[in-house]
Amino acid sequence: MNTEKPQFPMRINKYLASQKYCTRREADKLIEKGLVVLNGRPAVLGDKVHEKDTVEVKWRQTKWRYFAYYKPRGIVTHSAQEDEEEIKEILPIEGVFPLGRLDKDSYGLIILTDDGRITDALLNPKRAHEKEYEVITTEPLPSNFKAKMERGVDIGGYVTKPCIVEVLGERKFSITITEGKKHQIRRMCGFFGLATSHLLRKRIMNIKLGGLKSGEYRSIEGTELTDFLTPLGF
């Protein structure tokens, strides 16, 4: 949870975002609609909020949607090229977006939502939230694989943070990391001269892929949702 003390004065859209009302962009829309009141008058874009000011929001969205989705292999998370297909083109849910990404050849858990507030809280590298993957390599794992991976390996000028590895077979292992460099797990395997043939994400924080099959999704709600949002500060 972010415990930094607010620095006043601050722009009103930043203030509303810091108070968990909405994102800055959504705050601007509320202000433009006359739904934000600053010290008894309608707020305008660019207003500054001081520590003792009173800010009221006449309306804010209170029901966001969250889904656990099994991204199929070969599907792009977003920004597809001409010969590619992305999640939004095959998903029958309107108005949601993926939190983070999985590369085209990876598959498994993606969280989908229309709640832009939690994007930074989940994806900011400083937050160090757990993500668990199951990996199969094309060649057998070396005997020192677990120990070295868990300590951290050089993936090209960057040494990965400590992680948790469980060897599941001659060419199979699970790994839990708290960061997300581009193609990180593939590059970590590359440190040992290994290529990956399968890379499945099974868990993000407390949200598990569970029994979902490729292309399926389910709502995240109840205690599961509470346990997901609370560490994010919501």
C-alpha positions as CSV (number, residue, x, y, z in Angstrom):
1,M,0.0,0.0,0.0
2,N,1.2,3.5,-0.9
3,T,1.8,5.4,2.4
4,E,3.6,8.5,1.0
5,K,2.3,11.7,2.5
6,P,0.5,13.9,-0.1
7,Q,2.4,17.0,-1.2
8,F,0.2,20.0,-1.3
9,P,-0.8,22.0,-3.2
10,M,-1.5,19.5,-6.0
11,R,-3.5,19.5,-9.2
12,I,-7.1,18.5,-8.5
13,N,-7.0,15.5,-10.9
14,K,-3.9,14.2,-9.1
15,Y,-5.7,14.7,-5.7
16,L,-8.7,12.7,-6.8
17,A,-6.5,9.9,-8.0
18,S,-4.5,9.9,-4.8
19,Q,-7.8,9.6,-2.8
20,K,-8.8,6.5,-4.9
21,Y,-11.8,8.1,-6.6
22,C,-10.6,7.5,-10.1
23,T,-7.7,7.9,-12.5
24,R,-6.5,11.4,-13.4
25,R,-8.0,11.1,-16.9
26,E,-11.4,10.1,-15.4
27,A,-11.1,13.0,-12.9
28,D,-10.7,15.4,-15.8
29,K,-14.0,14.1,-17.3
30,L,-15.8,14.5,-13.9
31,I,-14.5,18.0,-13.6
32,E,-15.6,18.9,-17.2
33,K,-19.1,17.6,-16.3
34,G,-19.3,19.8,-13.3
35,L,-19.4,16.9,-10.9
36,V,-16.4,18.0,-8.7
37,V,-16.8,20.8,-6.1
38,L,-13.9,22.6,-4.6
39,N,-14.6,24.7,-1.5
40,G,-18.2,25.1,-2.5
41,R,-17.8,26.0,-6.1
42,P,-17.6,23.9,-9.3
43,A,-13.9,22.9,-9.9
44,V,-12.2,23.6,-13.2
45,L,-9.4,21.8,-14.9
46,G,-6.1,22.9,-13.5
47,D,-7.4,23.8,-10.0
48,K,-4.9,23.3,-7.2
49,V,-5.9,21.7,-4.0
50,H,-4.4,22.8,-0.7
51,E,-4.3,20.7,2.5
52,K,-7.3,22.3,4.2
53,D,-9.5,22.6,1.1
54,T,-12.8,20.7,0.8
55,V,-13.3,18.6,-2.3
56,E,-16.6,16.8,-3.1
57,V,-17.4,14.4,-5.9
58,K,-21.1,14.3,-6.8
59,W,-20.7,11.1,-8.7
60,R,-18.2,8.4,-9.1
61,Q,-18.2,4.8,-10.4
62,T,-18.6,2.3,-7.5
63,K,-18.9,-0.9,-9.4
64,W,-15.8,-1.9,-11.4
65,R,-15.5,-5.3,-13.1
66,Y,-12.6,-7.7,-12.8
67,F,-12.0,-10.9,-14.7
68,A,-9.5,-13.7,-14.7
69,Y,-8.8,-14.7,-18.3
70,Y,-6.8,-17.5,-19.9
71,K,-5.0,-15.9,-22.7
72,P,-4.5,-18.5,-25.5
73,R,-1.1,-19.1,-27.0
74,G,-0.6,-17.1,-30.2
75,I,-2.8,-14.2,-29.1
76,V,-1.3,-10.7,-28.5
77,T,-2.2,-8.9,-25.4
78,H,-2.6,-5.6,-27.2
79,S,-1.1,-3.5,-30.1
80,A,-1.4,-6.3,-32.6
81,Q,0.3,-6.1,-36.0
82,E,-1.4,-6.8,-39.3
83,D,-1.0,-10.6,-39.1
84,E,-1.8,-10.9,-35.4
85,E,-4.9,-11.2,-33.3
86,E,-5.3,-9.6,-29.9
87,I,-7.4,-10.2,-26.8
88,K,-10.0,-7.5,-27.5
89,E,-10.8,-9.1,-30.9
90,I,-11.7,-12.4,-29.5
91,L,-13.1,-11.5,-26.0
92,P,-16.9,-11.1,-25.6
93,I,-16.6,-8.5,-22.8
94,E,-17.0,-4.9,-23.6
95,G,-15.1,-2.0,-22.0
96,V,-12.3,-3.9,-20.2
97,F,-8.5,-3.9,-20.8
98,P,-5.7,-6.3,-19.7
99,L,-3.5,-5.4,-16.8
100,G,0.0,-5.9,-18.0
101,R,0.8,-8.3,-20.8
102,L,1.9,-11.8,-21.8
103,D,4.0,-12.2,-25.0
104,K,2.5,-13.8,-28.0
105,D,4.0,-17.3,-27.3
106,S,3.2,-17.3,-23.6
107,Y,-0.3,-18.1,-22.3
108,G,-2.3,-18.3,-19.1
109,L,-3.6,-15.8,-16.6
110,I,-4.3,-12.2,-17.5
111,I,-6.5,-9.9,-15.3
112,L,-9.0,-7.9,-17.2
113,T,-10.8,-4.8,-15.8
114,D,-12.3,-1.4,-16.4
115,D,-10.7,-0.1,-13.2
116,G,-7.9,2.2,-14.3
117,R,-7.1,3.1,-10.7
118,I,-5.2,-0.1,-10.0
119,T,-2.9,-0.1,-13.0
120,D,0.1,1.5,-11.4
121,A,-0.6,-0.2,-8.0
122,L,-0.3,-3.6,-9.7
123,L,2.3,-3.0,-12.4
124,N,4.7,-0.6,-10.8
125,P,8.0,-2.5,-10.3
126,K,8.4,-1.0,-6.8
127,R,5.3,-2.9,-5.6
128,A,6.9,-6.3,-6.0
129,H,3.7,-8.4,-6.4
130,E,4.1,-12.2,-6.9
131,K,3.5,-13.8,-10.3
132,E,3.8,-17.6,-10.7
133,Y,4.7,-19.4,-13.9
134,E,5.1,-23.0,-15.1
135,V,7.8,-23.5,-17.7
136,I,9.0,-26.3,-19.9
137,T,12.4,-26.1,-21.5
138,T,13.7,-27.8,-24.7
139,E,16.7,-29.3,-22.9
140,P,17.2,-30.8,-19.4
141,L,17.7,-28.4,-16.5
142,P,21.3,-28.3,-15.1
143,S,22.0,-29.5,-11.6
144,N,22.6,-26.0,-10.3
145,F,19.5,-24.5,-12.0
146,K,17.3,-24.0,-8.9
147,A,20.1,-22.5,-6.7
148,K,21.3,-20.1,-9.3
149,M,17.9,-19.0,-10.5
150,E,16.7,-18.3,-7.0
151,R,19.8,-16.1,-6.3
152,G,19.4,-14.1,-9.5
153,V,21.0,-14.3,-12.9
154,D,22.4,-11.8,-15.3
155,I,20.0,-11.3,-18.2
156,G,22.0,-8.7,-20.1
157,G,23.3,-6.0,-17.8
158,Y,20.6,-6.7,-15.2
159,V,20.7,-9.2,-12.4
160,T,17.2,-10.5,-11.5
161,K,15.9,-10.3,-8.0
162,P,15.6,-13.4,-5.8
163,C,12.8,-15.7,-6.8
164,I,11.3,-19.1,-5.8
165,V,11.9,-22.1,-8.1
166,E,10.5,-25.6,-7.8
167,V,11.9,-28.2,-10.1
168,L,9.0,-30.4,-11.4
169,G,10.7,-32.6,-13.8
170,E,13.8,-33.0,-16.1
171,R,12.7,-30.1,-18.2
172,K,9.9,-28.6,-16.2
173,F,9.8,-26.1,-13.3
174,S,7.7,-23.5,-11.6
175,I,9.0,-20.0,-10.8
176,T,7.5,-17.2,-8.7
177,I,8.9,-13.7,-9.4
178,T,8.1,-10.2,-8.1
179,E,9.3,-8.2,-11.2
180,G,8.5,-8.3,-14.8
181,K,11.3,-7.4,-17.2
182,K,10.5,-8.0,-20.9
183,H,10.8,-11.7,-21.7
184,Q,12.3,-12.1,-18.3
185,I,11.8,-15.8,-17.7
186,R,12.9,-16.7,-21.2
187,R,16.0,-14.6,-20.7
188,M,16.7,-16.2,-17.3
189,C,16.6,-19.6,-19.0
190,G,18.8,-18.3,-21.7
191,F,21.5,-17.7,-19.0
192,F,21.8,-21.5,-18.8
193,G,21.6,-21.9,-22.6
194,L,18.0,-23.2,-22.4
195,A,15.1,-22.3,-24.6
196,T,11.5,-22.5,-23.5
197,S,8.9,-24.5,-25.3
198,H,6.0,-23.7,-22.9
199,L,5.5,-20.8,-20.6
200,L,2.2,-20.6,-18.6
201,R,1.3,-18.0,-16.1
202,K,-0.7,-19.6,-13.3
203,R,-1.1,-16.9,-10.6
204,I,-1.0,-13.1,-10.1
205,M,-0.9,-12.3,-6.3
206,N,-3.9,-14.3,-5.0
207,I,-5.7,-14.7,-8.3
208,K,-5.2,-18.2,-9.7
209,L,-5.8,-19.6,-13.2
210,G,-7.5,-22.6,-11.6
211,G,-9.6,-24.7,-13.9
212,L,-10.0,-22.2,-16.7
213,K,-9.3,-23.5,-20.1
214,S,-7.7,-21.5,-23.0
215,G,-10.0,-18.6,-24.0
216,E,-12.2,-18.9,-20.9
217,Y,-12.8,-16.2,-18.2
218,R,-14.5,-15.8,-14.9
219,S,-15.5,-12.9,-12.7
220,I,-13.3,-12.0,-9.7
221,E,-15.5,-11.1,-6.8
222,G,-16.2,-11.6,-3.1
223,T,-13.3,-12.5,-0.7
224,E,-11.0,-13.2,-3.7
225,L,-11.5,-9.7,-4.9
226,T,-11.1,-8.1,-1.5
227,D,-7.8,-10.1,-1.0
228,F,-6.6,-8.8,-4.4
229,L,-7.5,-5.1,-3.9
230,T,-6.5,-4.6,-0.3
231,P,-2.7,-5.0,-0.8
232,L,-3.1,-2.6,-3.8
233,G,-4.5,0.1,-1.5
234,F,-8.2,-0.2,-2.4
